[in-house]
Structure formats: C-alpha cells, structure tokens
Amino acid sequence: MTYQEELNHFYDAINVDYATYVAGTLSQSGSNETLGFRTAGSPSEKSSGQFLYHQFQKIGLSDVRKEEITIDSWEFKTSTLHYLDRKKRLHQLTLCAYATHCIEENLTLDLVYVGKGTKNEYKNIDVRNKLVLVDLDTYIGCQIGICALQARQKGAYGIIAAPMRDDQQLPADALTYENFNAPVDIPAFAVSLQDACMLKKQLSSSKNQTLPVVLNCYSHILKDQPSYNIIGEIPGKNQHERILIMSHYDGLFYNFHSGACGCGLLLGLARALIKSHYVPDKTLVFIAHGAKEWGLSESSFNWSIGGYQQITKNHPEWAKEAMVAINLEGFVAYDDFQSHHIKTTEGYQDFIRSISKLVPGCPYPDGCVIDAPTTIVSDDFSYSQSGIPTIISYRPTHEQDFILRQTSYDEITHHFSYPAFEYCHKLYGTFIILFDQMKIMPLKFEKFFEAFEESLDFQSYHSHKELYFLLQTAKHLARHLYTFTQFAPLSPRKSHLMNIQLHELYLKIQQSFVRLTWDGTTIFPHEAYQKNMVHLKEALRLLKQEKLKSAVEQLCRVDLNLYAFYYDQDTYEYFLKQSTSQDDKHMTWGKNLIVSQINLYELIDSLLHKHANDDLCHEISQLKSLLAYEKIQEDQVMVEEIRNLKQIIRKMRRLLTL
C-alpha cells in the first residue's frame, strides 16, 4: 500500500465525535464544582487518569499501563469571599485559589488595597494579619508568586490578585490563573475584574480603607504523592524505534482548549490508526501525562513534572529510540485564530512546514504557521532536552484577541470548531505516518547553526573569529549530512546506527547551547551576557550624563533586576536563589539553564536615593567592574561554545563516514 493510500485510509477512519467525547468528558471533571480544577494528584486527576486508562484499552491500544510519578498533590475544592456592602447587603464572590495550602471556614479578616503590591505601595499601610488586594500588573513584571511573598514579608495573611483592566481583553467576570512559585503556606487567590472593582469601591468609601470579609477555602497541598502517566502502544515491526505522541490530562478550571482537547486528539489519532488497520514500522507510544500544569512546591520549574519524570526516570531509554515526540498541548479545536500554530526544533522546521501544506481541509485563513525553537511551557521540553526532537501544537503568540488559556472561559462552548478538530486529526496523523515510514530522522542541523550565527553580535565576531569560521564549517557539514542521511542507500542496520548517532548529536546541541533567560525564553549561552552588557553599557553612559532614572531603567533590564526595583531585597533574593541554586529535585528540567545571575539590588537602591548632582563615582566604578566581569564571563562561555562546536563538527564528520 502506498503512503497516500495509507493516509486516505487513516483520514476515512477519523471520528471527531469520539475525540470530542473524550475531551468533553475530561473537561467536565474537577474537584471544584464551580470552577473545575483536576490538579496534580487530586481525586479528580486520578479519576480522569482512570477514564483515559479504560479508553486506551477500549480503542485497542496494546500494553496499556499506568506509570507512577512522584509529585506534590494539590486539591482545590472551594474558595469564596463574603462581605456586607454599605447598605448591609450580603455579597458572595467566587475566588480562584492558586497552588497554596489554605483550609479555612468562616475566617474573618480585614481586606486592604495595596495597588500593584510593590514595596513603595505598602508604605503607611498596616497589612499585618490582613488580606491584601493587589492589581496584578504583568507589564511591569509582577507575578502572583512575588506579590504573595512581598505581602507576607509585610505581615499580611494572604493575597487576592485582580487582573488589570486591559489585561488580555479579559471578560469582566473571568477568573484567571498563573504559575505560583512562592511558599505554599501563603494563601493566594484570584478575583475577577468585575468583583475586584466592587471590592475597590467598597474600600474607597470606608473610613479606614478596610473592608471586613469572611473567607472560606479548601486548597490542600501534600508533598511527595503519587500521580500517573497513562501509556498505550501500537506495536511496530521495529521494537527499537519509537514515535511518541503525548498530551496532558490534568487541568486548570474546566479547561477544554488548553489540555482536554489535546487528550481527545491523542485518543482520536490512536483510534483512527487502529481502525484503519495501519501497521507501523516503529512502535507508536501514546502518553497522557499527569502533573503538567503544576506538580512541585516552591520551585521556579514546577510544571511539566509528569513529562520530566517520564523521560528522565521512567523511560530514559526512549531518548535513543524516538524519532520524534509530538505534543498535543491544546488549541487543536479552536476557530478564533488566523492560523494553526506549531513549534518545533529548527532542524525539523522546514520539513514540518512542507508537510503541513499537503494536508487538506485547513480551516484557518493563514494556514499552518511553523515556528522554532520549542518552548518551556509544555511537557515536550524535557523530551527535547533528553535528545528527542519535538513538535508541539501551540497557541499563536501574535494573536491580539483574548486567549482562553488558564481562565474560567476555557470551555467547549467557546470557539469550538469541528472543522479545526478534524483538520488537526489529519495534520498530526500525517506527521505520525510520515515519520513512521522514514528510515532516518530528517534533521537539518544547518538551521540550528544559522540561528547560532544570527545570535552573535558585532563585537563577538571580532573577539572570537574562530567561532565564525567554525560555524561556516558546521553549516557546510550539516548540509552534506542531511543529503547523506536522506538520500544515501543505507541498510536497515546502518539506518538504525545513524539514528542513534543523530540522537546523540541533537542531545549534544541541546546540552551545549540551549539556555534560558529569566523570562523563560530559550537562548544561546552567550546571548545572556551580550544582552546584559548592552544594558550595563547604556546605564554607564547615562550615569555619566547624570540621567539617573534612565540608568536605573537600563539596570532593571539585566537578569531578574526588575524585581530589585519593585520589591524588598529578601523577596527579590528568594526568587533569585530559587531559580539558580536549589537542589536537583526542585530545579527539575531547569537545572543549569539560567546562566547569568547579576544581583544589582544594592546598586539600584543606591541610585534611587541619589540626585543628579550627587557624587556618582562609586556607582560608576561598580558598573565598570560589572561590565568587566560580564565580559570575562562571556569570553569563558564562548570558549566553551567553541570547544563544544568542535566536538559537534567531529561528530558530523564521523557520521559522514558511516
């Protein structure tokens, strides 16, 4: 049977109604009757996993099993706030709890408003043992975790975060959630914009700017608990090569588009492949991860714990066996975007783009957009870091309209598209069948080296000319390697050996050259220092011109130092250490990925207390020393990059002789 015939049989077997049933059933599960929340290790997550386990069996997958992972569990049942308005009318507000431990029944507290919750806004406000209302301004870098810790440092009981009025064009009654990485003993909640406005109105009209409220909450955290990844397979003729297809089944709110529909697509693909009697060459492994949204207390890298443990602890051998990992993260049944968005490695970008153009029935005006590199927000990042190239369904980052992700509006009733869901079945099923029938990974390493070259600034070229020439060599070899692997008549044994070597080459590149900025963007190691030196040089120039405010703005763009401007030193340094120097358990997939860690708190604080005509010699001297230090760090990193690039070049040369 030809490849096109295989595809046509698969297309005919697609049942979107079944996938919608799976996704809809999952999205209706949750510990909180009002909001949902099937969170890590909770009874609702476990029952959802059991449902998927039975569905895996029902559609005919082989070797169906539950594989245990160890996580911190979170069960969120309820959270409400009661207060009396000026006319003594009782109001009840529904709150969204963050991943914190808070079990309270009719707890009476005073509520106070502290603006954006920065250190200056706590001046002259007594918040001891009070509940504070904060505007969560993501524009200035405020995150719920740091706002919560700042409130606790000031003695507050806990925090309620309100969205800013123009935040993502939120509906007024929407509740939102974002990652929480502060200590879990700080009660933290979200309120809708609509309810926040009501609370502020009551607060502004009270004599002492406080409002008595009654809190009821059940949000329970337990450390070191079991959760499960659900696994099923379609056995291939070749037991030593795999294609991994994955999604996650835990969720925030009654989430449909951001999670549940990925599981629906996962089972829809597996069912269609089985119904079409497709016999794969490679073993197809279908994985539903638990503990994706959250799974670890007091960690900067507390999500994707299910995926991280699956590839690093449960099955590290998959790293050398899988040609690709396809992550169905979500937004695969959504019709309010101009395009369907995919992220992948640079080496697969052209290949995926060319295949996507051949898939019929695309309902998106701008088609399918293929972007690179991959992102840290989903489970596949750990697989990529382990040496498996990945593909992920992703939400378009350029869309200006309201995004449902991690809000109470993420329901099947909002923007569900049957044609989009059907198209994604065809699209990702085409990827599976095509990759299955390929003998060798279609990796274009040249694209990675091109991205590396583009990341180098002018000064780096002149300081490390050897790196430039090595990159030209690497690109040349990568072109030859791609031609050789895709067109040379290799025997099955040599093809298998070649794939193992390509895995090792991809892994070496990931380990050597993938790092993170403080906001989670993937970068090359030298880029962290390049960026810092740009801002440090500009700050130095501005200081010499006695432009203190502008100089401080530049310093705030260095590493995590925006927090140094807005928050107390203890608060700032807590998160600085959390992201760089915790134990391996808490660093998870983020270990050693943040390379630059400049602490400018004292320098920024000093400048904030000075005027333009004050003596700035000490601060100028500090900046010069910091610049010299960053230059030394950059040089050391680039020497390491040169060493790693030479090793990669040697690997490519050896591969060309196989």
Secondary structure as UniProt FT lines:
FT   HELIX           3..13
FT   HELIX           16..27
FT   TURN            33..35
FT   TURN            40..41
FT   HELIX           43..58
FT   TURN            59..60
FT   STRAND          62..84
FT   TURN            86..87
FT   STRAND          90..94
FT   STRAND          96..97
FT   STRAND          102..113
FT   TURN            115..116
FT   HELIX           119..122
FT   TURN            123..124
FT   TURN            128..129
FT   STRAND          131..136
FT   HELIX           138..140
FT   HELIX           144..153
FT   TURN            154..155
FT   STRAND          158..163
FT   TURN            165..166
FT   HELIX           167..169
FT   TURN            172..173
FT   TURN            184..185
FT   STRAND          188..190
FT   HELIX           193..205
FT   TURN            207..208
FT   STRAND          210..234
FT   STRAND          238..248
FT   TURN            257..259
FT   HELIX           260..275
FT   TURN            276..277
FT   STRAND          282..289
FT   TURN            297..298
FT   TURN            300..301
FT   HELIX           305..309
FT   HELIX           310..314
FT   HELIX           316..320
FT   STRAND          322..327
FT   STRAND          340..344
FT   HELIX           346..356
FT   TURN            357..358
FT   TURN            365..366
FT   STRAND          368..371
FT   TURN            376..377
FT   HELIX           380..385
FT   TURN            386..387
FT   STRAND          390..394
FT   TURN            397..398
FT   TURN            405..406
FT   TURN            408..409
FT   TURN            412..415
FT   HELIX           418..437
FT   HELIX           445..455
FT   HELIX           458..463
FT   HELIX           465..487
FT   HELIX           492..513
FT   STRAND          515..516
FT   TURN            518..519
FT   STRAND          522..523
FT   HELIX           525..544
FT   TURN            545..546
FT   HELIX           548..555
FT   TURN            556..557
FT   TURN            559..560
FT   HELIX           561..566
FT   HELIX           569..578
FT   TURN            579..580
FT   HELIX           584..587
FT   HELIX           588..590
FT   TURN            591..592
FT   HELIX           601..608
FT   TURN            612..613
FT   HELIX           617..655
FT   TURN            656..657
//
